[in-house]
Amino acid sequence: MKQQDQQNSQNEEANFTADIVHFDRMIEHANGGVHYPLHPSTQYTYNCVADLISVFQGKSKGNSPYSRQGTPTTAVLEAKLAKIEGGIGAVAFATGMGAIAATFLTLVKAGDHIVVSEHLFGNTASFFNTLEDLGIKITRVNATSVENVRAAIKQSTRIVFVETVANPGTQVPDLALIGDLCAQQSIVYVVDNTILSAYLFKPKVVKASLVIHSLTKSAAGQGQVLGGVVIDTGLFDWQNYPNIFVNYQKGDASKWGLQQIRKKGLRDMGATLSSQAAHQISLGLETLAIRMQRTSATALTVARFLQQHPKVAKVYYPMLENHPAHQQSCELFKAGSWLFSFELVDADQCLDFVDKLKVFIKATGLGDTRSLIIPVAHTIFWEMGAKKRQSMQISDGMLRVSIGLEESDCLLADLQQALS
Ligand SMILES: *Cc1c(COP(=O)(O)O)cnc(C)c1O
């Protein structure tokens, strides 16, 4: 990195939370509220009909006439999320799955090929099965080595998709080399950064074209609202992308991708985030950095405790020295996040063990302020069957943990009593 760039990125980081908490008041709005107002309207009106027509024809910006394509409140959240990821724009959705589905369904057509990591969030893996049924060709690869991705690429490959840290196995793809490969071959590189959040890692650094988040997890962070987003980093040249409809090939080409995702994804598919939910997510973002620092530190302490415990067989966490991607993770990520998994020596004991816990909650969510635990093979990865689980390296006794804001001693004591 050039010295000036390094300086800039450090300055940017120094202001991570300051930028978020002062964002709303910098945007012009009535009455000087420190939070941007919540806009519940579904309809928006204009001073004269010519203005209404001009908005419909895309000639002037104005508010979206109908809130299925967003509201002033969701627009402010989008701008904030684009800023913290270093992107040029964003489109928010009602859920993370809404963001993933809209991105793929608007950018690929029957006959196109995509390469995806075989270590994926279960519902995303299930969504790719749906895409396959619609005539999209899919190759699932072990993305921890760029060579597997390279070998899968064909003339018709449009997108490569990975998650920064896979859930539950915590596999980390060969992020930077896959970014180089996609850039060389003009392939859209889509990175799901839900687990780490923009605070711990910015996929733009590894040349991601689009960054996706389930805002339900790290961003909102308190187990009380659903949301999703896709952010364009500005690195992909949409003029080279064959599937942009002529209607959206207008104006600044850097905006074409997101324009299509917004128009087709929100207008035609309709997984729109409400203003109320956008406001709740905005509140969560204000504490994102301090929550990620605290939960990452606690997760490392707890992972180390489990690793040395005689009744624990294996702990999966990128910040542990024995993790296959430990070195890469230390170079790229500020910390390891709240997610880790582990296996007991006696896998048959895993359900009894979970029942003995008093502080950890038996729940499927992630990134809550409360610590959560779930046996994954029996629940979220049940439907796919044993063979598929094995190929995804999910053992029958694997327990997934999402660390919350509780004091680490309290969590260690709970684990200790349940293990003994
Ligand atoms: C939860 C999650 C999603 C889906 O998000 P929802 O908001 O639950 O729809 C996608 N990717 C990852 C990595 C997730 O953890």
Ligand as a Chemical Component Dictionary entry (heavy atoms), coordinates in Angstrom:
data_LIG
# 
_chem_comp.id                   LIG 
_chem_comp.type                 NON-POLYMER 
_chem_comp.pdbx_formal_charge   0 
_chem_comp.three_letter_code    LIG 
# 
loop_
_chem_comp_atom.comp_id 
_chem_comp_atom.atom_id 
_chem_comp_atom.alt_atom_id 
_chem_comp_atom.type_symbol 
_chem_comp_atom.charge 
_chem_comp_atom.model_Cartn_x 
_chem_comp_atom.model_Cartn_y 
_chem_comp_atom.model_Cartn_z 
_chem_comp_atom.pdbx_ordinal 
LIG C1 C1 C 0 -28.417 -15.220 8.281 1  
LIG C2 C2 C 0 -27.563 -15.219 7.096 2  
LIG C3 C3 C 0 -28.106 -14.959 5.825 3  
LIG C4 C4 C 0 -29.589 -14.737 5.610 4  
LIG O1 O1 O 0 -30.042 -13.611 6.277 5  
LIG P1 P1 P 0 -31.550 -13.413 6.831 6  
LIG O2 O2 O 0 -31.541 -11.996 7.288 7  
LIG O3 O3 O 0 -31.749 -14.397 7.936 8  
LIG O4 O4 O 0 -32.453 -13.673 5.679 9  
LIG C5 C5 C 0 -27.250 -14.933 4.751 10 
LIG N1 N1 N 0 -25.928 -15.153 4.887 11 
LIG C6 C6 C 0 -25.379 -15.430 6.089 12 
LIG C7 C7 C 0 -23.906 -15.661 6.171 13 
LIG C8 C8 C 0 -26.168 -15.467 7.231 14 
LIG O5 O5 O 0 -25.615 -15.737 8.416 15 
# 
loop_
_chem_comp_bond.comp_id 
_chem_comp_bond.atom_id_1 
_chem_comp_bond.atom_id_2 
_chem_comp_bond.value_order 
_chem_comp_bond.pdbx_ordinal 
LIG C1 C2 SING 1  
LIG C2 C3 SING 2  
LIG C2 C8 DOUB 3  
LIG C3 C4 SING 4  
LIG C3 C5 DOUB 5  
LIG C4 O1 SING 6  
LIG O1 P1 SING 7  
LIG P1 O2 DOUB 8  
LIG P1 O3 SING 9  
LIG P1 O4 SING 10 
LIG C5 N1 SING 11 
LIG N1 C6 DOUB 12 
LIG C6 C7 SING 13 
LIG C6 C8 SING 14 
LIG C8 O5 SING 15 
# 
